Amino acid sequence: MNNVLQIVWLIPLLPLIGFLINGLGRKHLSKTLAGIIGSGVVLASFLISVYVFFSVKGGNTHVAHYFDFINVASLKIGFDFQIDQLSSIFLLIITGVGFLIHVYSTSYMHEEDNKDFAKYFAYLNLFVFSMLLLVMGANYVIMFIGWEGVGLCSYLLIGYWFKNNNFNNAAKKAFIMNRIGDLGFLLAVFWLIAKLDTTDYHTVFANISTLSKTDIIGITLLLFVGATGKSAQIPLYTWLPDAMAGPTPVSALIHAATMVTAGIYMIARSNILYSTDAAEITRLIISVIGLATALLAASIAIKQNDIKKVLAYSTVSQLGFMFLALGTGNYVAAVFHVMTHAFFKALLFLGSGSVIHAMGGEQDITKMGGLKKYMRITQITFLIGCLAIAGCPPFSGFFSKDAILISAFEHNKVLWILAVFAAMMTAYYMFRLYFLTFNGKFRGTHEQEHHLHESPTAMTLPLIILAVLAIIGGFVGVPHLLGGHNEIATFLQPVIPVHENAHPLSSGTEYGLMIGTTIAMLIAAVFAYLQTRNVAVKENKGLGKILENKWYVDELYDTIIVKPLQSLAAFFNNVMEKKGIDGFVNGVGRAVNYGSRQVRLLQSGYVGNYVLLMVIGILILFIVQLFL
Amino acid sequence: MEIQWYIYLAAALFSIGVIGVLTRRNAIIIFMCIELMLNSANLLLVAFSKMHAAAAIGKATATVVSDGQIFVFFIMVVAAAEVAVGLAIIVMMYRNVHSVDVNFLNRLKN
C-alpha cells in the first residue's frame, strides 16, 4: 500500500516538470523535442495512474500528507493528496485523454513557430498539472488551487493566438465568468472553515451532523455556484462557446473532456453533503438548472453553422445532463457520463480539428459537405462519436445517458420528458452536423477541394483510439437489466454510497424507456438526414433566428451587466476622476499660483513700503505680546 | 528725576524717528531718523542702568552696576561704523543717479 503513496506525487509532478522544461527552454527546443517532452510526461503520469487505479480497485483509500500548507491557530490545512476510486477514474481520464490530445497536437500545431510550439506544450502541461492537483487534493483548498490553475491555463490557451483581439476578448470573458463562480467556491470554503475549522473531505463528511440546515444549504449552493462557472451552466455558460477561439485540441482537452467536468467532480466528491435531507432544495435547483442548460444549449446548437460552436453548445448541453444526474442524486451516472463524454466529445473535437485542418481553417459547415470521400478515418470516427453522443446502443453514450434518463424518470416525470426532448435535439444537431460535413456534395471553393486530404497518423491515431473507447467505454456501466453488473457503481461504492431505491422500476418500464428513447433519437437522426439533403442557405425566421442568435443571451448580459457597468465606469471616469480628484489636485495648484501672483504685488520695490510693512509687523507683534 | 520722564522722552524720540523713516524720501533724512531711533534706545539704556545702580547700592550681591552704560558705548561704535557704510552708499547712489530719493531706486519692481 505504501508503494502507492511513494509514487503518487509523481503524477502531478511530471507534467509540472514538463511545463518547466518547455516553458523555460522554449527558445532552444526543437519541435520534435518539445512534443516528445510534452507528451512523454503525460504518458508517464498515465502509466502511474493505471498502477494507482489497480491499487485502489479493492476499495482502498490513500491519503498522503506532504507538508502543512496553512497552519494558523486552530486551522490546519495540509498539502494532502487523496487517492480513491473517484479520483483515480478522473486521473485516468485526464492523463489518458490528455496524452492522446498531446500526441494529436504535435501534428495539429506543427505550423506554429518553434517558440510558440513549445509555449503551447508548456501551457498544456501546466493545465494537466493543475487538473491533477484539482482531483488529487484531499481538501477543498488544494482543490481550489487546481481549480484556479485550470482557469488560468484555460485563459492562456483560449488567448493562445493573442494577436487576434477577438480571441483575447474570449479569453478574458472565460476568465471573468470563471472568477464569478470561483467566488462562490471560495465563500463555501470559508464557510466550512468557520463552522468546522477544517476543509479535509474526511473530517467534513464525518462532522456533517454538526452543521445546521442553513449551513448545509448555504455551502452546497455556494459550491454549486462555483460549479456553474467552471462547468458552464446557466447563468454562467456563455464563456464556453466563445472559448472555441483557442486551438481545437485545447477545446477538446479543456473545454470538453476535463476542465469543464471539474464542477461535476466537485459535487460528486461532496456527494455526502448534497445527499443530506437539508440539501433537498439545492438538489432541486441543480436538477432544474442542469435541465434548463441542457435544453437551452441544445436548442442553440441546432441552428449554429460553425462546426466548433455546435460542439461547444453540445458540451454545455451534455454538462447540463450531468448536473441533472447530480440533482436527481445519481452521482454515479454523472461520473459515468463524464467519462463517456470525455471519450466521445474529445473524439468529436479532434475530428472537427482534422476537418478544419483539411479545409485550411474553414469552420463553416455550410461550406463543407462530401468530405467522406477524402477523409475516411475522420469520417468513420466522427460517425462513431455522433452515434455515441446521440445515445445509440451499444455505444458508450447510450449507457450513461440512459442511466441519467432513468434516474430523472424515477425522480420526476416532467424532468424526464424534457430530458428526452433535449436528448432528441442532441441527436438532431449532431447528425445535422455530420451530414452537412461529410455527406452530399462539396460546397467550398475549388481551391479548398484541391487541398482536401486525410490528416497525418499523429492525428488519426488518437481519433481511432478514442473511437474505440467511445464504443466500448459504456460497457463498464451496463445496467443489471441488460445482463451487466454496473461495474462503475460497484467500483465507486466506497466514495459514492449507493442508495437502494425504495420503489425500483419494473423491468418492463425500464425496457420501455430504453427502447422509447432510442427510437426517439433515431427519428431525430433520420429527420436531420432528410433536412440536410438539400442545403439551401436561407434566412432564418422567427424561432430559428432567435436560436441562431443564441436566444440573445449575450446581448442580454451586455445590456443588463456590461453596459451599466461601463456607464458607471464612465461616470466615475468623467465626474469623480476628472472633475473631482483632478479638479481638487489642479485646484490646489491653481490656488497657489493665484495666491502667489497676488502676494507678488507686495514686492513693489519702494523702500518706504517695505519699512511700513516692517513697522506694521512689529506693532502687531507688540500687540500680540502685550494684550493677547 | 522719575524714570517715566526718560521713558516718555525716549518713546517720543523713537516715534519721531519711525515717522521720519516712513514719510521722508530723502535718503539722508531717513538715515538721520534711524540715528534718532538708535539714540532713543541709548537714552533708555542709560536711564535704566542708573536706576538699577541706585537700587543696588549697599547690597552684597551687586558687583557691576554699569552694564547698560557700557552697552551704550558699543552701540555708538556700531552706529559710527554704520554711518560710515551708509553714507558711502548714499554717496555712490548720488554719483550714479544724481539723486538721493529712495523711491527712485525701484528697479527691483516686477
Interface residues (C-beta under 8 A of the other chain):
Chain A: Q603 S604 G605 Y606 V607 G608 V611 L612 V615
Chain B: V18 V21 L22 R25 V102 N103 L105 N106 R107 L108 K109 N110
